[in-house]
Amino acid sequence: MLTAFTRAFRTPDLRKKLLFTLFMILVFRIGATLPTPNVNVSVLKSTADAAKKSNQLYGLVDLFSGGALLKLSVFALGIMPYITASIILQLLTVVIPRLEALKKEGQAGTTKITQYTRYLTIGLGILQATGIVAMASTGQLFQGQSGSDDILYDTGVFPIVTMVICMVAGTSVIMWLGELMTDRGVGNGMSILIFTQVVAVFPSQFWSIYKAKNGFVFALVILVGLAIMAGVVFVEQAQRRIPVQYAKRMVGRRMYGGTSTYIPLKVNQAGIIPVIFASSLLYLPVLATQLWPNTTWLQKVQPYLQQDNPWHMGIFFVFIIFFTYFYVAITFNPTEVADNMKKYGGFIPGIRPGRPTAEYLDYVLTRITTPGALYLGLVALIPMVAFALLNATQNFPFGGTSILIVVGVGLDTVKQIESQLQQRNYEGFLR
């Protein structure tokens, strides 16, 4: 692997892409540490550190933003507004016929949908930035912590609007950086930025474990993390290959077809999206308790919203399974795949084209999605179980969404570098 990495840097065009990607990551991390105007940095740091120790939710927020949100930095919103907008547009494509028609138009339609995604990202960024700054100005961002009312120097209209504009502009810059990395770098730019956000908090998490526990516990966490990572890599690479054969056909004077291929159905067909859906849905009651702390029924529900509560874990697990089936159902259409195969003369050996093929694909996909959903649920529960049973730190580095993001993006990026190395007859990473 090290030899292949060295050869990748010896290739001029690949070296330029790798260096450009690293430079964009550096710019992204600099923006994540640059505070917005009107922020009292010293008070904010002490208040945020105390909040992360007392509430697991702040640790989760800190993970997804790479430590930028709790610093109220220029890139405080991170890449999440763009991810949310992409998911919303992907779901609306199934519901709105106009978007579905654009999706089928090829490159022109994809460009139009991308433009809609950008507009929606800015809209979501304005909403999120306004909410975060409003909570910081009223002292509700770190509710119950001393000094939460003194985070901002001035709570006037003009300073608040300036902060919102800076955060929304930071979201636009992040979106631009991600698209630049996709066009001129290696891998998917947005995915690499998410990867950077997650990995950025790993050193502090490791250091907190080492200080809170002894060296033996620290080494045990590393070994358990490596074992979890190996299992995640195994499942992420697992797939069921449906064989497909294409009949020979004459087009003019040339003969086409007669080839054999396969349809790869991954065990984890939905990726990390179900975990994000489930986390967002369970975050709504927590947000409601912060906005309306004096509501009676919210006070009764609040103990069940803690991540180490068995009821919270059970509901979270059920939501992940439900959203896994839901997302796979709307993103993979067996009927459409069967129709396309029939149109080009393809068939699955032993299965008649048309409706029987669609029913067979739906049957196989349902059977494969079951272990994939259980796998996502178990991996997502790892940090919660570690905190509840082992009294571990609340930011357990290996588990949940963090390990899924790290492994998924890492595998995808390595595969792209591998493919470019193979084009030049170099030995790659995965050999």
NORUR-V178369 format. One record per pair of residues at least 4 apart in sequence whose ideal C-beta (glycine too) atoms are under 6 Angstrom apart, sorted by the first residue. I is the first residue (numbers start at 0). GAP is how many residues later the second one is. D is the distance in whole Angstrom. If there is no record, write none. Layout:
# NORUR-V178369
i=<I & I>
gap=<GAP & GAP>
d=<D & D>
This chain:
# NORUR-V178369
i=<0 & 3 & 3 & 3 & 6 & 7 & 7 & 8 & 10 & 13 & 16 & 16 & 17 & 19 & 19 & 20 & 20 & 20 & 23 & 23 & 24 & 27 & 27 & 30 & 30 & 31 & 31 & 31 & 31 & 33 & 33 & 34 & 34 & 34 & 35 & 35 & 35 & 35 & 36 & 37 & 37 & 37 & 37 & 37 & 38 & 38 & 39 & 39 & 39 & 42 & 42 & 42 & 43 & 43 & 46 & 46 & 46 & 46 & 47 & 49 & 50 & 50 & 50 & 50 & 51 & 51 & 55 & 55 & 56 & 58 & 58 & 60 & 61 & 61 & 62 & 64 & 64 & 65 & 65 & 66 & 67 & 67 & 67 & 67 & 68 & 71 & 73 & 73 & 74 & 74 & 75 & 76 & 76 & 76 & 76 & 76 & 77 & 78 & 78 & 78 & 78 & 78 & 79 & 80 & 80 & 80 & 80 & 81 & 81 & 83 & 84 & 84 & 84 & 84 & 85 & 88 & 91 & 91 & 92 & 92 & 92 & 93 & 101 & 101 & 101 & 102 & 104 & 120 & 124 & 124 & 124 & 125 & 128 & 128 & 128 & 129 & 129 & 132 & 132 & 132 & 134 & 134 & 135 & 135 & 135 & 136 & 136 & 138 & 138 & 141 & 142 & 153 & 177 & 177 & 177 & 179 & 180 & 180 & 181 & 181 & 185 & 186 & 186 & 186 & 190 & 193 & 194 & 197 & 197 & 197 & 200 & 201 & 204 & 204 & 207 & 207 & 208 & 208 & 208 & 208 & 209 & 212 & 224 & 227 & 231 & 231 & 231 & 232 & 234 & 234 & 235 & 235 & 237 & 238 & 238 & 239 & 239 & 240 & 240 & 241 & 241 & 242 & 242 & 243 & 243 & 243 & 243 & 243 & 244 & 245 & 245 & 245 & 245 & 246 & 246 & 247 & 247 & 247 & 248 & 248 & 248 & 249 & 250 & 256 & 264 & 264 & 266 & 266 & 266 & 267 & 268 & 269 & 269 & 269 & 269 & 271 & 272 & 273 & 273 & 273 & 273 & 273 & 274 & 274 & 274 & 276 & 277 & 277 & 277 & 277 & 282 & 284 & 285 & 287 & 288 & 288 & 303 & 303 & 306 & 306 & 307 & 307 & 312 & 312 & 316 & 319 & 319 & 319 & 320 & 320 & 322 & 323 & 323 & 324 & 326 & 327 & 327 & 333 & 333 & 333 & 334 & 337 & 337 & 340 & 341 & 341 & 346 & 347 & 350 & 350 & 350 & 351 & 352 & 360 & 368 & 370 & 379 & 380 & 381 & 381 & 382 & 382 & 382 & 384 & 385 & 385 & 385 & 386 & 386 & 391 & 397 & 398 & 400 & 403 & 404 & 405 & 413 & 417 & 417 & 417 & 420 & 420 & 421 & 426>
gap=<428 & 423 & 424 & 425 & 419 & 6 & 409 & 6 & 4 & 406 & 168 & 169 & 168 & 164 & 165 & 160 & 164 & 165 & 153 & 157 & 171 & 149 & 165 & 43 & 44 & 34 & 36 & 41 & 43 & 39 & 40 & 4 & 6 & 38 & 36 & 38 & 127 & 130 & 125 & 114 & 115 & 116 & 121 & 125 & 5 & 33 & 4 & 111 & 113 & 104 & 107 & 108 & 4 & 107 & 95 & 98 & 100 & 101 & 22 & 95 & 4 & 7 & 91 & 94 & 6 & 7 & 251 & 338 & 229 & 335 & 336 & 8 & 5 & 8 & 138 & 4 & 13 & 131 & 134 & 134 & 5 & 7 & 8 & 10 & 7 & 4 & 92 & 96 & 95 & 99 & 91 & 4 & 48 & 51 & 90 & 94 & 119 & 4 & 95 & 111 & 114 & 115 & 4 & 40 & 43 & 44 & 90 & 39 & 93 & 40 & 32 & 35 & 36 & 39 & 31 & 28 & 4 & 7 & 6 & 7 & 10 & 236 & 7 & 10 & 11 & 6 & 4 & 54 & 4 & 43 & 46 & 42 & 35 & 38 & 39 & 4 & 34 & 27 & 30 & 31 & 5 & 6 & 5 & 15 & 16 & 15 & 18 & 9 & 10 & 6 & 147 & 5 & 11 & 12 & 15 & 4 & 4 & 8 & 6 & 7 & 230 & 5 & 226 & 229 & 218 & 211 & 214 & 204 & 207 & 208 & 4 & 195 & 190 & 192 & 4 & 185 & 4 & 9 & 12 & 184 & 8 & 4 & 173 & 170 & 4 & 171 & 175 & 174 & 32 & 140 & 32 & 171 & 29 & 25 & 27 & 25 & 128 & 21 & 23 & 20 & 21 & 19 & 106 & 17 & 18 & 19 & 102 & 104 & 15 & 11 & 13 & 99 & 100 & 10 & 98 & 7 & 9 & 10 & 7 & 8 & 96 & 5 & 5 & 88 & 100 & 103 & 101 & 104 & 105 & 104 & 59 & 4 & 54 & 57 & 58 & 132 & 54 & 46 & 49 & 50 & 53 & 102 & 45 & 105 & 126 & 46 & 38 & 41 & 42 & 45 & 4 & 20 & 19 & 10 & 9 & 13 & 5 & 7 & 5 & 77 & 79 & 80 & 68 & 71 & 60 & 56 & 57 & 60 & 52 & 56 & 4 & 49 & 52 & 44 & 4 & 4 & 41 & 24 & 27 & 28 & 23 & 19 & 20 & 5 & 11 & 12 & 6 & 9 & 5 & 6 & 9 & 4 & 4 & 4 & 4 & 4 & 20 & 4 & 17 & 18 & 13 & 16 & 17 & 4 & 4 & 6 & 10 & 5 & 7 & 4 & 5 & 4 & 4 & 4 & 4 & 4 & 15 & 10 & 11 & 12 & 5 & 7 & 6 & 4>
d=<5 & 6 & 5 & 5 & 5 & 5 & 6 & 5 & 6 & 6 & 5 & 5 & 6 & 5 & 5 & 6 & 4 & 5 & 5 & 5 & 5 & 6 & 6 & 5 & 4 & 6 & 4 & 5 & 5 & 6 & 5 & 5 & 5 & 5 & 6 & 6 & 5 & 5 & 6 & 5 & 5 & 6 & 4 & 6 & 6 & 5 & 6 & 6 & 6 & 5 & 5 & 6 & 6 & 5 & 5 & 5 & 5 & 6 & 4 & 5 & 6 & 5 & 4 & 5 & 5 & 5 & 5 & 5 & 6 & 5 & 4 & 6 & 6 & 5 & 6 & 4 & 5 & 3 & 4 & 5 & 5 & 5 & 5 & 6 & 5 & 5 & 6 & 4 & 5 & 6 & 5 & 6 & 6 & 6 & 6 & 5 & 6 & 6 & 6 & 6 & 5 & 6 & 6 & 5 & 4 & 5 & 5 & 5 & 5 & 6 & 5 & 4 & 4 & 6 & 6 & 5 & 5 & 6 & 4 & 5 & 5 & 5 & 4 & 5 & 6 & 6 & 3 & 6 & 6 & 5 & 4 & 6 & 5 & 4 & 5 & 6 & 6 & 6 & 5 & 6 & 4 & 4 & 4 & 5 & 6 & 6 & 4 & 5 & 4 & 4 & 6 & 4 & 4 & 4 & 5 & 6 & 4 & 3 & 6 & 4 & 6 & 5 & 4 & 5 & 5 & 6 & 4 & 5 & 5 & 6 & 6 & 5 & 5 & 4 & 6 & 6 & 6 & 6 & 6 & 5 & 5 & 4 & 3 & 5 & 6 & 6 & 5 & 6 & 6 & 5 & 6 & 6 & 4 & 5 & 5 & 5 & 5 & 4 & 6 & 6 & 4 & 5 & 6 & 5 & 6 & 6 & 5 & 6 & 5 & 4 & 5 & 5 & 5 & 5 & 4 & 6 & 5 & 4 & 6 & 5 & 6 & 6 & 6 & 6 & 6 & 6 & 6 & 6 & 5 & 5 & 5 & 5 & 5 & 4 & 5 & 5 & 5 & 5 & 4 & 4 & 6 & 6 & 6 & 5 & 5 & 4 & 6 & 4 & 5 & 6 & 6 & 6 & 5 & 6 & 5 & 5 & 5 & 5 & 6 & 5 & 5 & 4 & 6 & 5 & 4 & 5 & 4 & 6 & 4 & 6 & 6 & 4 & 6 & 6 & 6 & 6 & 5 & 4 & 4 & 4 & 5 & 4 & 4 & 4 & 4 & 6 & 5 & 6 & 5 & 5 & 5 & 4 & 6 & 6 & 6 & 6 & 5 & 5 & 3 & 6 & 4 & 4 & 5 & 6 & 5 & 4 & 5 & 5 & 6 & 5 & 5 & 6 & 6 & 6 & 6 & 6 & 5 & 4 & 5 & 6 & 4 & 5 & 6 & 6>
